[in-house]
């Protein structure tokens, strides 16, 4: 099939490359010339395991192209909207201007459907109610465009795998039966390989499909804040939240995933999605339904202050002039994404409190140097930990999880290790002569 993908950020670029991998002819459109030049040359503009290979394969096969020219989308049979919906500055709601621009581009440049309607599939995370508004706009355009809402659930770090082998596919279809059937047929053709592999398919109306996405992210955020609240209880009582999570996770109804306590969630999705969801609930007059998400957000942000306070106590009460080595600055491992990174927020707070910081990260070092020239970002972990009064693991990159405690023991000024992600073995580190501090592991000071 001929496919266009509008918006070539994380979501769009990966989606475009994966659609080409499935055998479709794909053009990705974005206004960012640098990004498009890189993608068109088969070079990934961000760190994502496995993406380079599918991108290169797609570009070399001639099935995958990228452009800034909107006219190039004209003959696509499906247009995917994959632009960002970031948090509005100073407000809880989502910035919908990129979606509005994508809709205008499609109306202006898509060839009208003649034999069958041209499908537009929305992938961006939007406030519930958006799809109907876009659909109405298409109806008034005279171009025979039909909209489906087809949310995406990929995780950074697993984006290619999640796109090619999703847990489920969701179609949000128009109420009009004929249009709905037409949309379903085109989507079935697009996702034929995945459907043949018996990927569960959920077909619903627009609002349900829009809600599925934010409900899923809200549930994940709630799970994380729940376990972080339990971490506070463990700290107060001498419990160990990692054992607690393991024990409750054996219950199938709860499950073991997303119960890792630590410095909390960040990234370009969970934090802004729960805030936009609350804002939308307010507009719909059902804000009470989601007041619990405010607490989820508050618990999450409190983790960052907790980590700063812990560091302060570990180094003797004041951070001023204390050398702190921060290991990991991205919002999670296997990405170079710094958006709403708890690690970066904590580092900024430590720096503001006068700490002498040294930060290392396997993927985001250069980006951090560019963005925050005020922060010290040495090339090696050894340099970063030398003479440190405390070492803090804030992102659980494999290199840090596997770190041999004896290998850096003699480099530091004081053997204090703060495990912001609860990924180290406390006994192993204690046996090697370190003072170990986790997040809710019953070793309060
Ligand atoms: C999230 C969802 O997991 C995806 O399903 C969704 O498609 C995506 O948002 C999106 O809306 O586009 P992502 O932001 O890549 O994906 O990251 P997650 O793996 O969900 O992690 C989010 C944050 O939670 C990270 O900072 C991570 O360190 C933290 N986390 C995760 C915890 O603190 N504890 C856990 O147990 C799990």
Boltz pocket constraint, residues with backbone or C-beta under 6 A from the ligand:
constraints:
  - pocket:
      binder: B
      contacts: [[A, 125], [A, 152], [A, 153], [A, 154], [A, 155], [A, 156], [A, 157], [A, 217], [A, 220], [A, 224], [A, 257], [A, 258], [A, 259], [A, 260], [A, 261], [A, 262], [A, 263], [A, 264], [A, 265], [A, 266], [A, 267], [A, 268], [A, 269], [A, 270], [A, 331], [A, 332]]
      max_distance: 6.0
